[in-house]
């Protein structure tokens, strides 16, 4: 098997996993399984399908993604980002249409991996990702108001504005019990972590509130009254497929594949930063594809890498795919033993959990940060956000990518008529007299969304082998928010390893952007030098014995 496509689990088993690490992975897997329980049910319900489909997805897809994936710590399953897409597909094409679309998306993801397209993530600018993620968060929040207020509305309009008009016209029918349960769920989910981070607040909220509702017979809608029984068995079924009509599912399949691919690779990149690892992006796409082909056959829905659950896995000591496999087995046991009790969960409780999920997805800090930056990034951010909320996610991504490309060409054209104010005029390329432990890396050309990830990866690799890293930026005409985001993550990784970073030859425009994103304070303004000579002197003063 080619190393490029070899699952991380297979590689780690060959090299050996210590007993201590195995114990840590098992513990982390159990914790993540508990975290995934309320989220899996909530995501399924919000997507317009029955609750057990979320559990089945977390079990089947979670196992496959960990077993065949290219990340050491990725946790797969249903995610909030898919809620909007799945709901729309079910409304237009029905459950069979969802199954066919998801399986086709799986085939597309496998083709992406086999064609080595795993690096496509770098072509999605940071403002675009923040824009559609924030847009999805707003949509998820808006879909939960009905259950959060306990409104008895038979058919909700799909349009964003009409949805809120309907809410306001029925606000006088608010069920105060539902509102109280929603508020209590939100508070427990957020603040229980102050008591302990080992047990998720959402899990505690579901157990506590469901018990109170059943003990006091509070008149409120539950999963049982809305969906009926929750089965604790798997069903194997294939949809009736008419070959001549497959073309109608191409659009939804591409949407699932693109969003699933982007989200899974984004999650893997975030995880890499947390464990100083390197995932195999093409292997990860193939694993995601296999998961999305097989999961619907057993009654599940679309799946991808889940950033929040992956982060929980890492924070609890998970460092190999065994944690993800244990997470799936934990959910399987819960489903087999306790599924009959899950039907008692109040819908308002699930709404509270999803409101917290929407808040966490909103990335409002990144949103505000981008709004303070370049007008080009602001245009991409707001266009993607507004199109996601008011039109369609697929359209938002397509237009966002095109806009990013056009605006980049505009910025490149503007370079010819602008002269940088601070230019490293030193042309010395002989680095032979540098002190030991000092490395040099020069960035040539603009730092933008297509090059940011590659530059950051190379700089991090060089920097981790050094005590001091001088980054020459005399030929960097501009940076965008994607580059600044990657640059910041790279600097934090190097600082954790006690690597000193010095910048030289930063022009005034780039320096201004570094200040806006508070990267200058992260590096230290005294470590940003006008010329390479000054940077070398600074490095020698730090390592006088060299």
Residue pairs with C-beta under 8 A, 6 or more apart in sequence:
1 10
3 11
4 116
4 280
4 282
4 283
5 113
5 280
5 282
5 283
5 286
6 280
6 283
7 67
7 68
7 69
7 70
7 283
7 287
7 321
8 69
8 70
8 71
8 72
8 279
8 280
8 283
8 320
8 321
9 66
9 67
9 68
9 69
9 320
9 321
9 322
12 72
12 320
12 321
17 25
17 320
17 322
21 319
21 320
22 322
24 316
24 317
24 318
24 319
24 323
25 317
25 318
25 319
25 320
25 322
25 323
25 326
26 322
26 323
26 326
27 316
27 317
28 312
28 313
28 316
28 317
28 318
28 323
28 326
29 313
29 318
29 322
29 323
29 324
29 325
29 326
29 327
29 329
29 330
30 326
30 327
30 330
31 198
31 199
31 200
31 312
31 313
31 316
32 75
32 309
32 312
32 313
32 316
32 318
32 323
32 324
32 327
32 330
33 326
33 327
33 328
33 329
33 330
33 331
33 334
34 199
34 200
34 203
34 330
35 200
35 202
35 203
35 308
35 309
35 312
36 58
36 62
36 75
36 77
36 306
36 309
36 327
36 331
37 55
37 203
37 206
37 331
37 334
38 200
38 202
38 203
38 205
38 206
38 350
38 353
39 54
39 77
39 78
39 202
39 306
39 308
39 309
39 353
39 357
40 54
40 55
40 57
40 58
40 77
40 78
40 331
41 51
41 54
41 55
41 223
41 342
41 345
41 350
42 54
42 350
42 353
42 354
42 357
43 54
43 78
43 79
43 80
43 82
43 83
43 354
44 50
44 51
44 52
44 53
44 54
44 55
44 57
44 78
44 301
45 51
45 54
45 223
45 226
45 227
45 347
45 350
46 80
46 83
46 87
46 140
46 143
46 144
46 350
46 354
47 54
47 78
47 82
47 83
47 86
47 87
47 90
47 301
48 86
48 87
48 90
48 91
49 86
49 90
49 95
49 98
49 301
50 227
50 230
51 223
51 227
51 230
51 342
51 343
52 230
52 231
52 232
52 299
52 335
52 339
53 299
53 300
53 301
54 78
54 301
55 331
55 334
55 335
55 339
56 234
56 295
56 298
56 299
56 300
56 335
57 77
57 78
57 295
57 300
57 301
57 302
57 303
58 77
58 78
58 303
58 327
58 328
58 331
59 300
59 328
59 331
59 332
59 335
60 291
60 294
60 295
60 298
60 300
60 328
61 76
61 77
61 78
61 291
61 292
61 295
61 300
61 303
62 75
62 76
62 77
62 303
62 324
62 327
62 328
62 331
63 324
63 325
63 328
63 329
64 76
64 287
64 290
64 291
64 294
64 295
65 74
65 75
65 76
65 77
65 264
65 287
65 288
65 291
65 303
65 305
65 324
66 74
66 75
66 76
66 321
66 322
66 323
66 324
66 325
66 327
66 328
67 287
67 321
67 325
68 283
68 286
68 287
68 290
68 291
69 76
69 283
69 284
69 287
69 288
69 321
69 324
70 268
70 279
70 280
70 281
70 282
70 283
70 284
70 285
70 286
70 287
71 267
71 268
71 271
71 272
71 277
71 279
71 280
71 284
71 305
71 310
71 321
72 271
72 275
72 277
72 279
72 319
72 320
72 321
73 271
73 274
73 275
73 277
73 310
73 313
73 314
73 318
73 319
73 320
73 321
73 323
73 324
74 264
74 267
74 268
74 271
74 279
74 284
74 305
74 310
74 321
74 324
75 305
75 306
75 309
75 310
75 312
75 313
75 323
75 324
75 327
76 264
76 287
76 288
76 291
76 303
76 304
76 305
76 306
76 324
77 303
77 306
77 309
78 300
78 301
78 302
78 303
78 306
79 263
79 303
79 304
79 305
79 306
80 136
80 137
80 140
80 354
80 357
80 358
80 361
81 133
81 136
81 259
81 263
81 304
81 361
82 256
82 259
82 260
82 301
82 302
82 303
82 304
83 136
83 139
83 140
83 143
84 136
84 139
84 140
84 393
85 252
85 255
85 256
85 259
85 302
85 393
86 98
86 301
86 302
87 143
88 158
88 252
89 97
89 98
89 101
89 252
90 97
90 98
91 158
93 100
93 101
93 248
93 249
93 252
95 239
96 239
96 240
97 249
97 252
98 296
98 301
98 302
99 239
99 296
99 297
100 239
100 241
100 246
100 249
100 253
101 249
101 252
101 253
101 256
102 253
102 256
102 292
102 295
102 296
102 301
102 302
103 292
103 293
103 296
103 297
104 246
104 249
104 250
104 253
104 257
105 252
105 253
105 254
105 255
105 256
105 257
105 260
105 289
105 292
105 302
106 257
106 288
106 289
106 290
106 291
106 292
106 293
106 294
107 289
107 293
108 253
108 254
108 257
108 289
109 257
109 260
109 261
109 285
109 286
109 288
109 289
109 292
110 285
110 286
110 289
110 290
110 293
111 289
112 118
112 120
112 257
112 261
112 282
112 285
112 289
113 282
113 283
113 284
113 285
113 286
113 289
114 282
114 286
116 282
117 282
117 285
118 265
118 280
118 281
118 282
118 284
118 285
119 281
119 453
120 261
120 265
121 261
121 262
121 265
121 266
121 269
121 281
121 453
122 449
122 450
122 451
122 452
122 453
122 454
123 401
123 449
123 450
124 262
124 397
124 401
124 449
125 377
125 380
125 400
125 404
125 448
125 449
125 480
125 481
125 482
126 366
126 370
126 377
126 449
126 480
126 481
126 482
126 484
126 485
126 486
127 370
127 377
127 378
127 380
127 381
127 384
127 400
127 404
127 480
127 481
127 482
128 380
128 381
128 384
128 397
128 400
128 401
128 404
129 262
129 266
130 363
130 366
130 367
130 370
130 381
131 380
131 381
131 382
131 383
131 384
131 385
131 388
131 396
131 400
132 384
132 385
132 388
132 393
132 396
132 397
132 400
133 361
133 362
133 363
134 361
134 362
134 363
134 364
134 367
134 385
134 388
135 384
135 385
135 386
135 387
135 388
135 389
135 393
135 396
136 361
136 388
136 393
137 358
137 359
137 361
137 362
137 363
138 358
138 362
138 389
139 160
139 388
139 389
140 354
140 357
140 358
140 361
141 354
141 355
141 358
141 359
142 160
142 163
142 164
143 156
143 163
143 354
144 351
144 354
144 355
144 358
145 151
145 163
145 164
145 167
145 351
146 153
146 156
146 167
146 351
147 178
147 182
147 221
147 347
147 348
147 350
147 351
148 178
148 179
148 182
148 348
148 351
148 352
148 355
149 167
149 171
149 174
149 175
149 178
149 179
149 182
150 174
150 175
150 176
150 177
150 178
150 179
150 220
150 221
150 348
151 167
151 170
151 173
151 174
151 175
152 173
153 166
153 170
156 163
156 166
157 163
157 165
157 166
160 389
160 390
161 390
175 219
175 220
175 348
177 218
177 219
177 220
177 348
178 220
178 221
178 346
178 347
178 348
179 348
181 209
181 213
181 218
181 220
181 346
181 348
181 349
181 352
182 348
182 349
182 351
182 352
182 355
183 352
184 205
184 209
184 352
185 202
185 205
185 206
185 209
185 348
185 349
185 351
185 352
185 353
186 352
186 355
186 356
188 201
188 204
188 205
188 208
188 209
189 200
189 201
189 202
189 205
189 352
189 353
189 356
190 201
190 356
191 201
192 199
192 200
192 201
192 204
192 205
193 201
197 315
198 316
200 312
202 353
202 356
205 349
205 352
205 353
206 345
206 349
206 353
209 346
209 349
210 341
210 344
210 345
210 346
210 349
212 218
213 220
213 222
213 344
213 346
214 344
218 346
220 346
220 347
220 348
221 346
221 347
221 348
222 343
222 344
222 345
222 346
222 347
223 230
223 342
223 343
223 344
223 345
223 347
223 350
224 343
224 344
226 347
227 343
228 343
229 340
229 343
230 339
230 340
230 342
230 343
231 339
232 335
232 336
232 337
232 339
232 340
234 298
234 299
235 298
235 299
236 297
236 298
237 297
237 299
238 297
251 394
254 394
255 393
255 394
256 292
256 302
258 394
258 397
259 304
259 393
259 397
260 288
260 292
260 302
260 303
260 304
261 285
261 288
261 304
263 304
263 305
263 307
264 284
264 285
264 288
264 304
264 305
265 279
265 281
265 284
265 285
265 305
266 305
266 307
267 304
267 305
267 306
267 307
267 310
268 279
268 281
268 284
268 305
268 310
269 279
269 453
270 307
270 310
270 311
271 277
271 279
271 310
271 311
271 314
272 278
272 279
273 489
273 492
273 493
274 311
274 314
275 314
275 319
276 464
276 493
276 497
284 305
288 303
288 304
288 305
291 303
292 302
292 303
295 301
295 302
295 303
296 302
308 357
308 360
309 327
313 323
313 324
313 327
318 324
366 485
367 381
367 385
369 481
369 517
370 377
370 378
370 381
370 481
371 378
371 381
372 516
373 481
373 484
373 513
373 516
373 517
374 478
374 480
374 481
374 513
376 407
376 408
376 410
376 411
376 480
377 480
377 481
379 403
379 407
380 400
380 403
380 404
380 407
383 396
383 399
383 400
383 403
384 396
384 397
384 399
384 400
385 396
387 395
387 396
387 399
387 400
388 396
404 449
408 446
408 448
408 449
408 450
408 480
411 446
411 448
411 478
412 446
415 446
415 477
415 478
418 477
418 509
420 477
420 507
420 508
420 509
421 507
421 508
421 509
422 505
422 506
422 507
422 508
422 511
422 530
423 474
423 505
423 507
424 472
424 473
424 474
424 504
424 505
424 530
424 531
424 532
425 474
425 531
426 505
426 531
426 532
426 533
428 532
428 533
431 440
434 440
434 536
434 539
435 468
435 539
435 540
435 543
435 546
436 543
436 546
437 466
437 467
437 468
437 543
437 546
438 466
438 467
438 468
438 469
438 470
438 539
438 543
438 546
439 462
439 463
439 465
439 466
439 468
439 469
439 470
440 469
440 470
440 472
441 458
441 459
441 462
441 463
441 469
441 470
441 471
441 472
442 471
442 472
442 473
442 474
442 475
443 455
443 471
443 472
443 473
443 475
443 476
444 475
444 476
445 451
445 475
445 476
445 477
446 476
446 477
446 478
446 479
446 480
447 455
447 476
447 478
447 479
447 480
447 483
447 487
447 510
448 478
448 479
448 480
448 482
448 483
449 480
449 482
449 483
451 483
452 480
452 482
452 483
452 485
452 486
452 487
453 486
455 483
455 486
456 486
456 487
456 489
456 490
459 469
459 471
459 490
460 490
460 493
460 494
462 469
463 469
463 490
463 494
463 497
463 499
463 501
464 493
464 494
464 497
464 499
466 499
467 498
467 499
467 500
467 543
468 499
468 500
468 501
468 502
468 539
468 542
468 543
469 494
469 499
469 500
469 501
469 502
470 502
470 503
470 504
470 532
470 535
470 536
470 539
471 501
471 502
471 503
471 504
472 504
472 505
472 532
472 535
473 503
473 504
473 505
473 506
473 507
473 510
474 504
474 505
474 507
474 532
476 506
476 507
476 510
477 507
477 509
477 510
478 509
478 510
478 513
479 487
479 510
479 513
479 514
481 517
484 513
484 514
484 517
484 519
487 519
488 517
488 519
488 522
491 501
491 519
491 522
491 523
492 522
494 501
495 501
495 522
500 527
500 542
501 523
501 527
502 527
502 528
502 529
502 535
502 538
502 539
503 523
503 527
503 528
503 529
503 535
504 528
504 529
504 530
504 531
504 532
504 534
504 535
505 529
505 530
505 531
505 532
506 514
506 528
511 520
511 528
514 520
514 523
514 528
520 528
527 538
529 535
529 538
540 546
